[in-house]
Amino acid sequence: MTIIEAVILGIIEGLTEFLPVSSTGHMIIGSSVMGIANDDFTKTFTIAIQFGAILSVVAIYWKRFFQSVNFYFKLLAGFIPAAVLGFLLDDYIDALLENVIVVATTLLLGGIILIFVDKWFAKTEEIGTSAVSYPTAFKIGLFQCIAMIPGVSRSAATIIGGLTQKMNRKAAAEFSFFLAIPTMFAATAYKLLKFYKSGGGFHGEEISLLIIGNIVAFVVAIIAIKAFISFLNKHGFKYFGYYRIALGLTLLFLHFIGVELTII
C-alpha cells in the first residue's frame, strides 16, 4: 500500500462511515479498483482506521460526554445487543462478508427503504422527540444488529431505529453517531486482537500508513458528519436511497462482468 492509497481509503472511511450508504460497499470498490484488496495489511488497515472516524464524533460532540452519567448507561444499553450477537455470530458474519451478492442486494433493498422513509415518518419528524430513554436505546441497539449483514449500513439501521421510537431525524442521527463509538471501538479492538493472536503485527512503514489513514479518516469524518446533519434536515433520506441503489447495481455489474471484488 502506498501513501496515496492510504489517503484514499481514509477519505472513503471518513465519508461513508456515518452516512447511511454502507462503508463496506465503498471499501470493496475502492480497494479492488486500486488492486490492493487481497493484501492482508489492507484488510487490517480498513479496520484500524475506524478509530480515526470514532474520534471525530468525540471531537464534534465532546460536551455531550460530560453532561450526565446516564448518557453512558444509555449507550451501554444500545451497545449490548450488538456486542452479544456479534460475538456469537462472528464467524458467520465473516462468511457473509465474503459474498459480494449479499452486499449488493442489501445495498439495493436498503436504498429502496430509504426512498420511502421520509414519507413513513413524516409525522414523527413534525412531533418527534430528541429524548432517549433506556428502552429506546436498547431498541435502537436491536436495529443495529441488522447492520451485521454486510451492506445494510450501521448508520441507516440505527437512524431508522430511532425514527421508529418517535425521535426526529436530527436526534436519531446524532444518537447513531454516539452509539458508533462503543460499537466500532469494540469491533475494531476485537478484530485487531484476532490479527495479533494470529501472528500479525505492524512494522516500519505500515505504522506510518496507519497514522496517515486515521488522521485522514478523522478530518474527513468531521466534515461528513456536519454536512450530513445539514443535508438531512433539508432533504431527508431519499437521495441516499438513490445513491445506494446505484452503488448496489454497480457492484452487481462489476461482479457479473468478471471484475474481482474482494470483501474487506
PAMI-188626 format. One record per residue (C-alpha): x, y, z; residue in one letter; residue number from 1. Coordinates in nm, 4 decimals. Layout:
// PAMI-188626
{px=X	py=Y	pz=Z	type=A	seq=NUM}
...
This chain:
// PAMI-188626
{px=0.0000	py=0.0000	pz=0.0000	type=M	seq=1}
{px=0.1247	py=0.3457	pz=-0.0910	type=T	seq=2}
{px=0.0666	py=0.6718	pz=0.0944	type=I	seq=3}
{px=-0.1787	py=0.7842	pz=-0.1756	type=I	seq=4}
{px=-0.3782	py=0.4603	pz=-0.1397	type=E	seq=5}
{px=-0.3820	py=0.5052	pz=0.2389	type=A	seq=6}
{px=-0.5150	py=0.8600	pz=0.1964	type=V	seq=7}
{px=-0.7841	py=0.7450	pz=-0.0486	type=I	seq=8}
{px=-0.9056	py=0.4693	pz=0.1868	type=L	seq=9}
{px=-0.9011	py=0.7174	pz=0.4758	type=G	seq=10}
{px=-1.1211	py=0.9538	pz=0.2734	type=I	seq=11}
{px=-1.3624	py=0.6712	pz=0.1877	type=I	seq=12}
{px=-1.3822	py=0.5669	pz=0.5530	type=E	seq=13}
{px=-1.4384	py=0.9214	pz=0.6769	type=G	seq=14}
{px=-1.7036	py=0.9973	pz=0.4142	type=L	seq=15}
{px=-1.9081	py=0.6802	pz=0.4409	type=T	seq=16}
{px=-1.8843	py=0.5512	pz=0.7986	type=E	seq=17}
{px=-2.1586	py=0.7728	pz=0.9421	type=F	seq=18}
{px=-2.3714	py=0.8146	pz=0.6302	type=L	seq=19}
{px=-2.6479	py=0.5612	pz=0.5549	type=P	seq=20}
{px=-2.4686	py=0.4335	pz=0.2443	type=V	seq=21}
{px=-2.2585	py=0.1372	pz=0.3713	type=S	seq=22}
{px=-1.8878	py=0.1929	pz=0.4179	type=S	seq=23}
{px=-1.8335	py=-0.1767	pz=0.3344	type=T	seq=24}
{px=-1.9624	py=-0.1376	pz=-0.0208	type=G	seq=25}
{px=-1.7366	py=0.1609	pz=-0.0795	type=H	seq=26}
{px=-1.4312	py=-0.0127	pz=0.0651	type=M	seq=27}
{px=-1.4926	py=-0.3077	pz=-0.1682	type=I	seq=28}
{px=-1.4885	py=-0.0844	pz=-0.4745	type=I	seq=29}
{px=-1.2055	py=0.1405	pz=-0.3544	type=G	seq=30}
{px=-0.9588	py=-0.1312	pz=-0.2554	type=S	seq=31}
{px=-1.0475	py=-0.3528	pz=-0.5522	type=S	seq=32}
{px=-1.0046	py=-0.0741	pz=-0.8089	type=V	seq=33}
{px=-0.6638	py=0.0061	pz=-0.6585	type=M	seq=34}
{px=-0.5715	py=-0.3632	pz=-0.6714	type=G	seq=35}
{px=-0.4830	py=-0.3939	pz=-0.3021	type=I	seq=36}
{px=-0.7933	py=-0.5690	pz=-0.1687	type=A	seq=37}
{px=-0.6239	py=-0.9086	pz=-0.1371	type=N	seq=38}
{px=-0.3397	py=-0.7739	pz=0.0745	type=D	seq=39}
{px=-0.3610	py=-0.8799	pz=0.4421	type=D	seq=40}
{px=-0.2411	py=-0.5397	pz=0.5606	type=F	seq=41}
{px=-0.5166	py=-0.3670	pz=0.3613	type=T	seq=42}
{px=-0.7823	py=-0.5727	pz=0.5371	type=K	seq=43}
{px=-0.6393	py=-0.4819	pz=0.8764	type=T	seq=44}
{px=-0.5835	py=-0.1194	pz=0.7718	type=F	seq=45}
{px=-0.9500	py=-0.0677	pz=0.6835	type=T	seq=46}
{px=-1.0438	py=-0.1888	pz=1.0305	type=I	seq=47}
{px=-0.7804	py=0.0106	pz=1.2181	type=A	seq=48}
{px=-0.8649	py=0.3474	pz=1.0584	type=I	seq=49}
{px=-1.2155	py=0.3259	pz=1.2027	type=Q	seq=50}
{px=-1.0532	py=0.4595	pz=1.5200	type=F	seq=51}
{px=-0.9979	py=0.7940	pz=1.3498	type=G	seq=52}
{px=-1.3648	py=0.8057	pz=1.2499	type=A	seq=53}
{px=-1.4663	py=0.7271	pz=1.6087	type=I	seq=54}
{px=-1.2624	py=1.0186	pz=1.7420	type=L	seq=55}
{px=-1.4405	py=1.2579	pz=1.5064	type=S	seq=56}
{px=-1.7679	py=1.2035	pz=1.6947	type=V	seq=57}
{px=-1.5964	py=1.2754	pz=2.0265	type=V	seq=58}
{px=-1.4393	py=1.5905	pz=1.8823	type=A	seq=59}
{px=-1.7693	py=1.7288	pz=1.7493	type=I	seq=60}
{px=-1.9931	py=1.6355	pz=2.0429	type=Y	seq=61}
{px=-1.7411	py=1.6397	pz=2.3288	type=W	seq=62}
{px=-1.9698	py=1.8464	pz=2.5544	type=K	seq=63}
{px=-2.2351	py=1.5745	pz=2.5430	type=R	seq=64}
{px=-1.9912	py=1.3316	pz=2.7031	type=F	seq=65}
{px=-1.9744	py=1.5376	pz=3.0206	type=F	seq=66}
{px=-2.3428	py=1.6151	pz=3.0693	type=Q	seq=67}
{px=-2.4605	py=1.3075	pz=3.2582	type=S	seq=68}
{px=-2.3541	py=0.9609	pz=3.3664	type=V	seq=69}
{px=-2.6903	py=0.8392	pz=3.2323	type=N	seq=70}
{px=-2.5613	py=0.9187	pz=2.8838	type=F	seq=71}
{px=-2.3032	py=0.6405	pz=2.9131	type=Y	seq=72}
{px=-2.5502	py=0.3891	pz=3.0516	type=F	seq=73}
{px=-2.7865	py=0.4594	pz=2.7624	type=K	seq=74}
{px=-2.5032	py=0.3975	pz=2.5174	type=L	seq=75}
{px=-2.4323	py=0.0736	pz=2.7038	type=L	seq=76}
{px=-2.7974	py=-0.0290	pz=2.6710	type=A	seq=77}
{px=-2.7793	py=0.0314	pz=2.2966	type=G	seq=78}
{px=-2.4438	py=-0.1413	pz=2.2636	type=F	seq=79}
{px=-2.5286	py=-0.4685	pz=2.4434	type=I	seq=80}
{px=-2.7415	py=-0.6351	pz=2.1685	type=P	seq=81}
{px=-2.4745	py=-0.5949	pz=1.9002	type=A	seq=82}
{px=-2.1961	py=-0.6922	pz=2.1412	type=A	seq=83}
{px=-2.3632	py=-1.0194	pz=2.2334	type=V	seq=84}
{px=-2.4842	py=-1.1100	pz=1.8860	type=L	seq=85}
{px=-2.1610	py=-1.0010	pz=1.7209	type=G	seq=86}
{px=-1.9556	py=-1.2257	pz=1.9479	type=F	seq=87}
{px=-2.1832	py=-1.5240	pz=1.8910	type=L	seq=88}
{px=-2.2075	py=-1.4834	pz=1.5137	type=L	seq=89}
{px=-1.8585	py=-1.3552	pz=1.4341	type=D	seq=90}
{px=-1.7622	py=-1.6413	pz=1.2006	type=D	seq=91}
{px=-2.0993	py=-1.6332	pz=1.0233	type=Y	seq=92}
{px=-2.0701	py=-1.2576	pz=0.9703	type=I	seq=93}
{px=-1.7214	py=-1.3012	pz=0.8256	type=D	seq=94}
{px=-1.8644	py=-1.5587	pz=0.5837	type=A	seq=95}
{px=-2.1313	py=-1.3126	pz=0.4698	type=L	seq=96}
{px=-1.8617	py=-1.0508	pz=0.4191	type=L	seq=97}
{px=-1.7084	py=-1.2712	pz=0.1524	type=E	seq=98}
{px=-2.0245	py=-1.2633	pz=-0.0591	type=N	seq=99}
{px=-2.0445	py=-0.9660	pz=-0.2963	type=V	seq=100}
{px=-2.4022	py=-1.0581	pz=-0.3913	type=I	seq=101}
{px=-2.5123	py=-1.0196	pz=-0.0279	type=V	seq=102}
{px=-2.3573	py=-0.6726	pz=-0.0034	type=V	seq=103}
{px=-2.5038	py=-0.5572	pz=-0.3360	type=A	seq=104}
{px=-2.8504	py=-0.6928	pz=-0.2526	type=T	seq=105}
{px=-2.8655	py=-0.5279	pz=0.0883	type=T	seq=106}
{px=-2.7484	py=-0.2016	pz=-0.0669	type=L	seq=107}
{px=-3.0368	py=-0.2190	pz=-0.3147	type=L	seq=108}
{px=-3.3005	py=-0.3143	pz=-0.0576	type=L	seq=109}
{px=-3.1750	py=-0.0533	pz=0.1876	type=G	seq=110}
{px=-3.1843	py=0.2078	pz=-0.0863	type=G	seq=111}
{px=-3.5475	py=0.1322	pz=-0.1657	type=I	seq=112}
{px=-3.6354	py=0.1631	pz=0.2043	type=I	seq=113}
{px=-3.4569	py=0.4985	pz=0.2380	type=L	seq=114}
{px=-3.6531	py=0.6413	pz=-0.0549	type=I	seq=115}
{px=-3.9769	py=0.5919	pz=0.1397	type=F	seq=116}
{px=-3.8531	py=0.6550	pz=0.4955	type=V	seq=117}
{px=-3.9337	py=1.0270	pz=0.4880	type=D	seq=118}
{px=-4.2970	py=0.9562	pz=0.3951	type=K	seq=119}
{px=-4.3320	py=0.6799	pz=0.6533	type=W	seq=120}
{px=-4.2042	py=0.9013	pz=0.9345	type=F	seq=121}
{px=-4.3285	py=1.2422	pz=0.8191	type=A	seq=122}
{px=-4.5482	py=1.2812	pz=1.1251	type=K	seq=123}
{px=-4.2665	py=1.1729	pz=1.3532	type=T	seq=124}
{px=-4.0476	py=1.4491	pz=1.2132	type=E	seq=125}
{px=-4.3131	py=1.7080	pz=1.2993	type=E	seq=126}
{px=-4.3759	py=1.5963	pz=1.6579	type=I	seq=127}
{px=-4.0712	py=1.3776	pz=1.7219	type=G	seq=128}
{px=-3.8666	py=1.3968	pz=2.0390	type=T	seq=129}
{px=-3.4929	py=1.4287	pz=2.0963	type=S	seq=130}
{px=-3.5085	py=1.2400	pz=2.4266	type=A	seq=131}
{px=-3.3596	py=0.8919	pz=2.4533	type=V	seq=132}
{px=-3.4847	py=0.6576	pz=2.7253	type=S	seq=133}
{px=-3.3208	py=0.3297	pz=2.8259	type=Y	seq=134}
{px=-3.5837	py=0.1192	pz=2.6428	type=P	seq=135}
{px=-3.5409	py=0.3389	pz=2.3348	type=T	seq=136}
{px=-3.1629	py=0.2985	pz=2.3437	type=A	seq=137}
{px=-3.1973	py=-0.0789	pz=2.3734	type=F	seq=138}
{px=-3.4432	py=-0.0995	pz=2.0844	type=K	seq=139}
{px=-3.2133	py=0.1090	pz=1.8648	type=I	seq=140}
{px=-2.9408	py=-0.1353	pz=1.9638	type=G	seq=141}
{px=-3.1564	py=-0.4184	pz=1.8282	type=L	seq=142}
{px=-3.1818	py=-0.2346	pz=1.4959	type=F	seq=143}
{px=-2.8049	py=-0.2008	pz=1.4983	type=Q	seq=144}
{px=-2.7821	py=-0.5812	pz=1.4940	type=C	seq=145}
{px=-2.9410	py=-0.5779	pz=1.1473	type=I	seq=146}
{px=-2.6321	py=-0.3927	pz=1.0259	type=A	seq=147}
{px=-2.4247	py=-0.7053	pz=1.0901	type=M	seq=148}
{px=-2.5487	py=-0.8107	pz=0.7477	type=I	seq=149}
{px=-2.2861	py=-0.6541	pz=0.5169	type=P	seq=150}
{px=-2.4173	py=-0.3656	pz=0.3086	type=G	seq=151}
{px=-2.7043	py=-0.2744	pz=0.5416	type=V	seq=152}
{px=-2.5181	py=0.0236	pz=0.6933	type=S	seq=153}
{px=-2.4962	py=0.0627	pz=1.0691	type=R	seq=154}
{px=-2.5875	py=0.4292	pz=1.0372	type=S	seq=155}
{px=-2.9008	py=0.3608	pz=0.8318	type=A	seq=156}
{px=-3.0207	py=0.0846	pz=1.0633	type=A	seq=157}
{px=-2.9771	py=0.2835	pz=1.3839	type=T	seq=158}
{px=-3.1235	py=0.6064	pz=1.2449	type=I	seq=159}
{px=-3.4328	py=0.4220	pz=1.1225	type=I	seq=160}
{px=-3.4442	py=0.2508	pz=1.4607	type=G	seq=161}
{px=-3.4532	py=0.5925	pz=1.6262	type=G	seq=162}
{px=-3.7323	py=0.7091	pz=1.3942	type=L	seq=163}
{px=-3.9431	py=0.4071	pz=1.4927	type=T	seq=164}
{px=-3.9054	py=0.5244	pz=1.8526	type=Q	seq=165}
{px=-4.0594	py=0.8655	pz=1.7719	type=K	seq=166}
{px=-3.7290	py=1.0530	pz=1.7545	type=M	seq=167}
{px=-3.6823	py=1.3295	pz=1.5000	type=N	seq=168}
{px=-3.4245	py=1.2847	pz=1.2234	type=R	seq=169}
{px=-3.1531	py=1.5010	pz=1.3809	type=K	seq=170}
{px=-3.1787	py=1.3324	pz=1.7212	type=A	seq=171}
{px=-3.1869	py=0.9844	pz=1.5664	type=A	seq=172}
{px=-2.8792	py=1.0604	pz=1.3554	type=A	seq=173}
{px=-2.6846	py=1.2021	pz=1.6493	type=E	seq=174}
{px=-2.7634	py=0.9050	pz=1.8728	type=F	seq=175}
{px=-2.6480	py=0.6833	pz=1.5863	type=S	seq=176}
{px=-2.3148	py=0.8683	pz=1.5908	type=F	seq=177}
{px=-2.2825	py=0.8259	pz=1.9686	type=F	seq=178}
{px=-2.3697	py=0.4564	pz=1.9552	type=L	seq=179}
{px=-2.0987	py=0.4086	pz=1.6931	type=A	seq=180}
{px=-1.8288	py=0.4861	pz=1.9500	type=I	seq=181}
{px=-1.8574	py=0.1769	pz=2.1738	type=P	seq=182}
{px=-1.9728	py=-0.0423	pz=1.8841	type=T	seq=183}
{px=-1.6947	py=0.0448	pz=1.6419	type=M	seq=184}
{px=-1.4307	py=0.0587	pz=1.9138	type=F	seq=185}
{px=-1.5208	py=-0.2906	pz=2.0351	type=A	seq=186}
{px=-1.5370	py=-0.4324	pz=1.6815	type=A	seq=187}
{px=-1.2049	py=-0.2711	pz=1.5862	type=T	seq=188}
{px=-1.0302	py=-0.3848	pz=1.9038	type=A	seq=189}
{px=-1.1640	py=-0.7395	pz=1.8637	type=Y	seq=190}
{px=-1.0523	py=-0.7694	pz=1.5013	type=K	seq=191}
{px=-0.7084	py=-0.6263	pz=1.5773	type=L	seq=192}
{px=-0.6713	py=-0.8665	pz=1.8714	type=L	seq=193}
{px=-0.7517	py=-1.1589	pz=1.6427	type=K	seq=194}
{px=-0.4988	py=-1.0267	pz=1.3930	type=F	seq=195}
{px=-0.2330	py=-1.0023	pz=1.6668	type=Y	seq=196}
{px=-0.3046	py=-1.3532	pz=1.8005	type=K	seq=197}
{px=-0.2753	py=-1.4937	pz=1.4502	type=S	seq=198}
{px=0.0832	py=-1.3685	pz=1.4401	type=G	seq=199}
{px=0.0207	py=-1.0365	pz=1.2728	type=G	seq=200}
{px=0.1926	py=-0.7122	pz=1.3575	type=G	seq=201}
{px=0.2761	py=-0.3686	pz=1.2202	type=F	seq=202}
{px=0.6259	py=-0.2624	pz=1.1254	type=H	seq=203}
{px=0.8014	py=0.0453	pz=0.9934	type=G	seq=204}
{px=0.6160	py=0.1972	pz=0.7013	type=E	seq=205}
{px=0.2897	py=0.0206	pz=0.7937	type=E	seq=206}
{px=0.2698	py=0.2179	pz=1.1195	type=I	seq=207}
{px=0.3130	py=0.5428	pz=0.9260	type=S	seq=208}
{px=0.0354	py=0.4406	pz=0.6858	type=L	seq=209}
{px=-0.1965	py=0.3647	pz=0.9789	type=L	seq=210}
{px=-0.1288	py=0.7070	pz=1.1318	type=I	seq=211}
{px=-0.1974	py=0.8789	pz=0.7988	type=I	seq=212}
{px=-0.5154	py=0.6768	pz=0.7400	type=G	seq=213}
{px=-0.6529	py=0.7582	pz=1.0846	type=N	seq=214}
{px=-0.5777	py=1.1298	pz=1.0551	type=I	seq=215}
{px=-0.7450	py=1.1498	pz=0.7151	type=V	seq=216}
{px=-1.0480	py=0.9488	pz=0.8342	type=A	seq=217}
{px=-1.0766	py=1.1769	pz=1.1396	type=F	seq=218}
{px=-1.0718	py=1.5032	pz=0.9437	type=V	seq=219}
{px=-1.2997	py=1.3832	pz=0.6638	type=V	seq=220}
{px=-1.5474	py=1.2285	pz=0.9087	type=A	seq=221}
{px=-1.5837	py=1.5605	pz=1.0921	type=I	seq=222}
{px=-1.6731	py=1.7314	pz=0.7645	type=I	seq=223}
{px=-1.9042	py=1.4462	pz=0.6608	type=A	seq=224}
{px=-2.0969	py=1.4408	pz=0.9906	type=I	seq=225}
{px=-2.1619	py=1.8152	pz=0.9892	type=K	seq=226}
{px=-2.2634	py=1.8122	pz=0.6231	type=A	seq=227}
{px=-2.4859	py=1.5082	pz=0.6754	type=F	seq=228}
{px=-2.6881	py=1.6668	pz=0.9556	type=I	seq=229}
{px=-2.7434	py=1.9800	pz=0.7468	type=S	seq=230}
{px=-2.8366	py=1.7824	pz=0.4352	type=F	seq=231}
{px=-3.0659	py=1.5504	pz=0.6310	type=L	seq=232}
{px=-3.2643	py=1.8388	pz=0.7788	type=N	seq=233}
{px=-3.3160	py=1.9928	pz=0.4336	type=K	seq=234}
{px=-3.3605	py=1.6926	pz=0.2045	type=H	seq=235}
{px=-3.4241	py=1.3785	pz=0.4112	type=G	seq=236}
{px=-3.3075	py=1.0307	pz=0.3115	type=F	seq=237}
{px=-3.4308	py=0.9776	pz=-0.0454	type=K	seq=238}
{px=-3.1114	py=1.0876	pz=-0.2204	type=Y	seq=239}
{px=-2.9109	py=0.8454	pz=-0.0093	type=F	seq=240}
{px=-3.1569	py=0.5801	pz=-0.1221	type=G	seq=241}
{px=-3.0974	py=0.6585	pz=-0.4897	type=Y	seq=242}
{px=-2.7223	py=0.6531	pz=-0.4305	type=Y	seq=243}
{px=-2.7350	py=0.3133	pz=-0.2567	type=R	seq=244}
{px=-2.9320	py=0.1656	pz=-0.5458	type=I	seq=245}
{px=-2.6761	py=0.2972	pz=-0.7945	type=A	seq=246}
{px=-2.3908	py=0.1581	pz=-0.5850	type=L	seq=247}
{px=-2.5593	py=-0.1819	pz=-0.5490	type=G	seq=248}
{px=-2.6162	py=-0.2051	pz=-0.9224	type=L	seq=249}
{px=-2.2535	py=-0.1048	pz=-0.9830	type=T	seq=250}
{px=-2.1311	py=-0.3873	pz=-0.7591	type=L	seq=251}
{px=-2.3538	py=-0.6391	pz=-0.9362	type=L	seq=252}
{px=-2.2395	py=-0.5161	pz=-1.2765	type=F	seq=253}
{px=-1.8710	py=-0.5383	pz=-1.1837	type=L	seq=254}
{px=-1.9233	py=-0.8822	pz=-1.0327	type=H	seq=255}
{px=-2.1037	py=-1.0292	pz=-1.3321	type=F	seq=256}
{px=-1.8582	py=-0.8942	pz=-1.5897	type=I	seq=257}
{px=-1.5815	py=-1.0724	pz=-1.4034	type=G	seq=258}
{px=-1.4118	py=-0.7953	pz=-1.2067	type=V	seq=259}
{px=-1.2590	py=-0.9484	pz=-0.8938	type=E	seq=260}
{px=-1.4122	py=-0.7797	pz=-0.5918	type=L	seq=261}
{px=-1.2648	py=-0.8737	pz=-0.2570	type=T	seq=262}
{px=-1.4632	py=-0.8013	pz=0.0579	type=I	seq=263}
{px=-1.2834	py=-0.6165	pz=0.3326	type=I	seq=264}
